Each structure stands twice: as C-alpha cells, then as structure tokens.
Amino acid sequence: QVQVEQSGAEVKKPGASVKLSCKASGYSFTTYAMDWVRQAPGQGLEWMGRINVGNANTKYSQKFQGRVTITRDTSASTAYMELSSLTSEDTAVYYCATSRIRDHVDNVDWFDPWGQGTLVTVSS
Amino acid sequence: DFVMTQSPDSLAVSLGERATINCKSSPSVLYTPDNKNYLAWYQQKPGQPPKVLFYWASTRESGVPDRFSGSGSGTDFTLTISSLQAEDVAVYYCQQYFTTPPSFGQGTKVEIK
C-alpha cells in the first residue's frame, strides 16, 4: 500500500526555522518526485517546491525561493522540507505529496498519495 | 504561470440533486501532441488531505463513485456530482500539471441545502 507519513505538529517562534519530514512506503521511492504544498487556515492549496528523489534535483516556487530547502534521504525513504525565517504568515498545514516524473525537466503528473499533513504554528 | 479559476466559490445543493463546479485555466492545459488535458480534480474533506478524483480531466481514480464525472478540454472544465450525497460535502480543487509550478484553483465548497 502506497503511503506517506508526515512528522508531527510544530510550534515555532518568529524568525526560527522548521524542518518537516515525509516518510514513504509501498513504492519505489527513488522513481518518483515529492512535492510540498501548504494550506493556511481556511485557505486554498499553495505549491512550495519539489524534489526528484532519484537525482535530488529541486524546483521551488519563486515565492519561497531562498527560504525553502527540500532534501531527501533515500536510505530512509524520507523527504524533508526546511523553511526558514518564519513569520505568522507561515502558520499552515504542510503536506507532502507523491507524483510520477514524466519528463527530463522534472515535470510531474497529479499528486497521489498525499501525506496527512503537519500543522506548523508560528507564534511569539 | 498558469492561473486556475473555479466557479462558484461555494454552492449548496439538496441531497440527490446535481452539483456542478467549473474550472477555467489560462492558458490551455491541452497538450496537442498527445491530445491530453493535464488537469486533475481533488476532493478535500475537513481535517483531511486532498484526494485525487480525476486526472487527465476525465479519468476517474479507482474507488471514486460513478456519480462523479469530469469533463472539458483546453481551458474549460467541469466536475459534476450527479446526485449529491451527504458524504460529498467537501472542498473541491482543480489543478493543472501541464507545467511547473503546478497551480490550483481557489476551491469550491459544496454543502447540503
């Protein structure tokens, strides 16, 4: 059964960093991509970035460029997303989601499955 | 970047009645060499992650009830629930995967009237 399991909720102070994890199972981890999507309270879905798990190539949303880093540990079948310089605007549920890589520039197909989400609360 | 616009933002439908959600993409998500529309629909219930309902605009994911249908091509797409059930209360999102960055519609909240 293909699934992704995310790390637990975090509470951070403004200016801090947070590193979330996403452990995959039930499929060949290195042949897919892992994307990160966040959802602020009561809001829609916002794409943050992606890692090609096989070659570690990354793509980031311009909005988060310079503040987000996505990595992976293939031996642990786990992807990580670190977001720095947190503000209250970063309070959100952060999802990881798996997708099939379909071309050489790391475009992917639809997201399936998604992790259960990790709530990050930024508060002084 | 691609912009996805859904309408309406919310709708209330009586049980057993039809619900229709529209999604417009700018530009087109139809890739003519393979004649596929790079569009997916997701359902998100409260407190849960999104779940894919359709990909390639109209291919139903395994396990999705057949009262759900996806249609459209190019820039205009529709998700239809033919007979709304209580368990269909959720927010529905369209998403283009034609290119990176992927982008989502703002969501349509479906409630029971």
Contacts between the chains, C-beta under 8 A, distances in Angstrom:
chain1	res1	chain2	res2	distance
A	35	B	102	7.4
A	44	B	93	7.0
A	44	B	104	6.0
A	44	B	105	7.6
A	44	B	106	5.0
A	44	B	107	4.9
A	45	B	50	6.8
A	45	B	93	6.0
A	45	B	95	7.7
A	45	B	104	4.4
A	45	B	107	7.6
A	46	B	104	7.7
A	47	B	101	5.3
A	47	B	102	5.3
A	47	B	103	6.9
A	47	B	104	7.4
A	50	B	100	7.1
A	59	B	100	5.5
A	59	B	101	7.6
A	61	B	101	5.5
A	95	B	49	5.5
A	95	B	50	7.7
A	97	B	49	7.8
A	99	B	97	7.6
A	105	B	100	7.8
A	106	B	100	7.1
A	107	B	97	7.4
A	107	B	98	8.0
A	107	B	99	6.1
A	107	B	100	5.6
A	108	B	97	6.4
A	108	B	100	7.7
A	108	B	102	7.6
A	109	B	55	6.8
A	109	B	97	5.6
A	110	B	40	3.9
A	110	B	52	5.5
A	110	B	55	4.4
A	110	B	95	7.0
A	110	B	97	5.6
A	111	B	40	7.5
A	111	B	42	7.8
A	111	B	50	7.4
A	111	B	52	6.8
A	111	B	95	7.6
A	111	B	102	7.9
A	112	B	51	8.0
A	112	B	52	4.6
A	112	B	61	7.4
A	114	B	49	3.8
A	114	B	50	5.8
A	114	B	51	7.4
A	115	B	49	6.5
A	116	B	48	7.9
A	116	B	49	6.0
A	117	B	49	5.5
